[in-house]
Each structure stands twice: as structure tokens, then as C-alpha cells.
Amino acid sequence: MNKNKHPLITVVIPTYNESETIKETVEHLRAWSDILEIIVADGGSSDGTVQLVGPGVRLIQAPRGRASQMNEGARLASGEILLFLHSDTRLPGNFLKQLEHALSDSGVVGGAFKVKIDHPGLFFYLASLGSNLRAAATGIYFGDQAIFARRDAFHKINGFPLIELMEDWEFSLSMRRVGKTQLLPGPVTTSARRWLIHGKWRTAWLMHKIKTLYLLGASPADLKKMYSDRR
């Protein structure tokens, strides 16, 4: 990767009422500010999120919905690589080296990172392990794994599909149709807040239920009615 080509990587952060997380998220990215472009794509927050973004970040507004917000951020990006980061997720210190290694293979069009949930205990260790094993076996990645893609590949597959849920699932499948993808060692660290708010086992059951119903043909709109996401 040539650091003289700026910005090399565009980090797109979709937000909706993320006043509790966005400031720290942006601050942790500033360590790489010389080679990152940061775009926060807000979906109409009412809690002061946009006032907390801070300088050096491009703040845009987009219709609410992760897919539309991420697509709008990608449309305005100038980086060669697009990295989609949830506001409650942190990148590992060596993520640039991991990306450089993966993308040195011209056949790789994108991928994601292994994930670690930021809460102690066997349950969260096993939840992280299960997520990583599933991603490695299927090549299907979810948003809290910091999905990345070459910009040309992203536009070739027309970005994220504009569906209410499972847009990351479908995006993963689309990437595999145009090239290779890789699951990088990471790990990115993501918040356990959803699990803690709604209950560990209830959340685990709901997530597996949604995936199973989707495989059986349930529509993203119907699945969205089952899914509560405070991010």
C-alpha cells in the first residue's frame, strides 16, 4: 500500500443515535488520519450524534437504513478501499498491515475481520468463536466484522442491496461472485451492549432464528420486525 496516495482507505460509519459511541470511534481512527478518509453517514439522529463527530471527518446525511447510509458514504468516497465500520466497533492496531497482506492478491475483492465481543466470560468467548467459525466456513460476513471491499468491486456489484435487514449477508455473496474474499485475523472488538440490553440467550436465539428464517425464504422486511437494534 502506498501511503503517498491519499486517502487510500475510506472508513464509512453509518450512525443513528450514536451519541454514546461516535466520539470514541472517531478518536480511535485518528491514529491513522494520514491515510484514512472518514465519512460518517448519519440517518437522522436526534440525540446529538452529529455534533459529536468532530473535525477532520466528513459528515453526510442519508435516508435512514444501514444499506442506504453505507451506499451514500461509498458514493462520496475517494479511497481505493472501502471499510464499513459500526460505531461501537474498534479496529485492531495492525489492521492496515492485515489489509495490505490480503489485498496484495489482486484477485481478492474484499472481506472482513474476525470479531471479539468486548465483555468477559465464556458465553461471549463462545459467541465470538461461533461467529468467526461461521464466517470462515461460509464466507458470509456481518456488519460488526468491519466489512471491506475494493471500491471498483463495490460499484461493480452495485453496493449494498436496499433491504431492511441482511444486507451484509447479500453483499458478502455478491462479492464472492466477482472475486475472492478473505476473513482476516483481526480481531475487531465490538460492543456487547445488544446482548446485555436484551439478554444473552434471548439475543443469541433471536439471531439464529433470523438467519434460519432468512434461509427458508422469509423477507428482510418481516425479519426486521423481529429485530431490535439500538445502534
C-alpha positions in Angstrom: 0.0 0.0 0.0 1.3 3.4 -1.0 0.8 5.9 1.8 1.5 8.7 -0.6 -1.8 8.1 -2.4 -4.2 9.8 0.0 -6.7 8.8 1.0 -6.0 5.2 0.5 -8.9 3.9 2.6 -12.3 5.4 3.3 -13.9 4.3 6.5 -17.7 4.7 6.3 -19.5 4.8 9.6 -23.3 4.6 9.5 -24.9 6.2 12.5 -28.3 6.6 14.1 -28.5 8.0 17.6 -24.9 7.0 18.4 -24.0 9.8 20.8 -22.7 7.2 23.3 -20.1 5.8 20.9 -19.3 8.1 17.9 -16.8 10.4 19.6 -14.6 7.5 20.8 -15.0 5.7 17.5 -13.7 8.7 15.5 -10.9 9.4 18.1 -9.5 5.8 17.7 -9.3 6.3 14.0 -7.3 9.5 14.2 -4.1 7.5 14.8 -4.3 6.7 11.1 -5.6 10.0 9.9 -2.8 10.5 7.3 -4.0 7.5 5.3 -7.7 7.4 6.1 -10.7 9.3 4.9 -13.5 9.1 7.5 -17.1 9.5 6.4 -20.0 9.4 9.0 -23.2 8.7 7.2 -26.0 9.7 9.6 -29.6 8.5 9.2 -31.3 11.4 11.0 -30.0 11.2 14.6 -31.9 13.1 17.2 -29.6 12.6 20.2 -26.7 15.0 19.3 -24.6 12.4 17.4 -23.8 14.8 14.5 -22.5 17.4 17.0 -20.0 14.9 18.4 -18.4 13.8 15.2 -15.6 16.4 15.4 -13.2 17.9 12.9 -11.5 16.1 10.1 -14.5 13.9 9.4 -16.9 14.2 6.5 -20.4 14.2 7.9 -23.2 13.4 5.4 -26.9 12.8 5.7 -28.7 9.8 4.1 -32.1 8.1 4.3 -32.2 6.0 7.4 -31.1 2.4 6.9 -27.7 0.9 7.1 -27.6 -0.1 3.4 -28.6 3.4 2.1 -26.3 5.1 4.5 -23.3 3.0 3.6 -24.0 3.3 -0.1 -24.2 7.1 0.1 -20.9 7.1 2.0 -19.3 4.9 -0.6 -20.7 7.0 -3.4 -18.8 10.0 -2.0 -15.6 8.1 -1.0 -12.3 8.8 -2.6 -10.4 5.9 -1.1 -9.4 2.9 -3.2 -10.6 0.6 -0.3 -13.9 1.0 1.4 -14.2 -0.2 5.0 -17.6 -0.2 6.7 -17.4 0.2 10.5 -20.1 0.2 13.1 -19.9 2.9 15.6 -19.5 0.5 18.5 -16.6 -1.4 16.9 -12.9 -0.8 17.1 -10.2 -1.9 14.6 -7.1 -3.7 15.7 -3.8 -1.8 15.8 -2.4 -3.7 12.8 -5.5 -3.6 10.6 -3.6 -1.8 7.9 -1.0 -4.5 7.7 -3.7 -7.1 7.5 -5.4 -5.3 4.7 -2.2 -4.8 2.8 -1.4 -8.5 3.0 -4.8 -9.6 1.9 -5.1 -7.1 -1.0 -1.6 -7.8 -2.3 -3.5 -10.6 -4.1 -5.2 -8.8 -6.9 -7.9 -11.5 -7.0 -9.2 -10.5 -3.5 -12.0 -8.1 -3.8 -12.9 -7.7 -0.1 -13.7 -9.5 3.1 -14.0 -8.8 6.8 -12.2 -9.4 10.1 -12.7 -11.9 12.9 -14.6 -10.4 15.8 -14.2 -10.3 19.6 -17.1 -9.2 21.8 -15.9 -6.7 24.5 -17.3 -8.5 27.5 -15.6 -11.2 29.7 -17.0 -14.6 30.2 -17.4 -18.0 28.5 -20.6 -17.0 26.8 -19.1 -14.1 24.9 -16.0 -16.1 24.1 -18.1 -18.8 22.5 -20.4 -16.3 20.7 -17.3 -14.7 19.1 -15.8 -18.1 18.3 -19.1 -19.2 16.7 -19.3 -16.1 14.6 -15.8 -16.5 13.4 -16.2 -20.2 12.5 -19.4 -19.4 10.6 -17.7 -16.6 8.7 -14.7 -18.8 7.8 -16.9 -21.7 6.7 -19.4 -19.8 4.7 -17.7 -16.5 3.5 -20.8 -14.6 4.8 -19.8 -11.6 6.9 -21.9 -9.4 9.2 -21.5 -5.7 9.8 -19.8 -5.9 13.2 -16.9 -7.6 11.5 -15.9 -4.4 9.6 -16.6 -5.5 6.0 -14.2 -4.1 3.4 -14.1 -4.0 -0.4 -12.2 -2.6 -3.2 -14.1 0.5 -4.5 -14.3 -0.8 -8.0 -15.7 -4.1 -6.9 -18.2 -2.4 -4.6 -19.6 -0.4 -7.5 -19.5 -3.4 -9.8 -22.0 -5.2 -7.6 -24.0 -2.0 -7.0 -23.2 -1.8 -3.3 -25.4 -3.0 -0.5 -28.9 -4.1 -1.5 -31.6 -1.7 -0.2 -33.3 -4.2 2.1 -34.2 -3.7 5.7 -32.0 -6.5 7.1 -29.4 -9.0 5.9 -27.9 -6.5 3.5 -24.4 -7.6 4.7 -25.3 -11.3 4.0 -26.3 -10.5 0.5 -23.3 -8.2 0.0 -21.0 -11.0 1.0 -22.5 -13.3 -1.5 -22.2 -10.6 -4.2 -18.5 -10.1 -3.5 -17.9 -13.8 -4.0 -19.4 -13.6 -7.4 -16.8 -11.1 -8.6 -13.7 -12.3 -6.8 -12.2 -13.9 -3.7 -12.9 -12.7 -0.2 -10.8 -13.2 2.9 -11.6 -13.3 6.6 -8.7 -11.5 8.3 -7.4 -12.4 11.8 -8.3 -9.1 13.3 -9.9 -9.2 15.7 -12.1 -6.2 15.6 -13.7 -5.5 19.0 -17.4 -4.9 19.1 -19.7 -3.9 21.9 -21.8 -6.5 23.9 -24.5 -3.8 24.5 -27.1 -5.5 22.4 -26.6 -8.8 24.3 -26.6 -7.1 27.7 -29.7 -4.9 27.0 -31.9 -7.7 25.5 -30.4 -10.7 27.3 -27.6 -13.0 26.3 -29.6 -16.1 25.5 -32.6 -14.3 24.1 -30.4 -12.4 21.7 -28.5 -15.5 20.6 -31.7 -17.3 20.0 -33.2 -14.4 18.0 -30.1 -14.0 15.8 -30.1 -17.7 14.9 -33.8 -17.7 14.3 -33.5 -14.7 11.9 -30.7 -16.5 10.0 -32.7 -19.7 9.7 -35.9 -17.9 8.6 -34.0 -16.0 6.0 -32.5 -19.2 4.6 -36.1 -20.5 4.5 -37.2 -17.6 2.5 -38.5 -15.0 4.9 -38.4 -11.4 3.7 -36.0 -8.9 5.2 -39.0 -6.6 5.9 -40.7 -9.3 8.0 -37.4 -10.2 9.8 -36.8 -6.5 10.6 -40.0 -6.5 12.7 -38.4 -9.1 14.9 -35.1 -7.3 15.3 -34.4 -4.6 17.8 -31.1 -2.7 17.1 -30.3 0.4 19.2 -27.3 1.3 17.0 
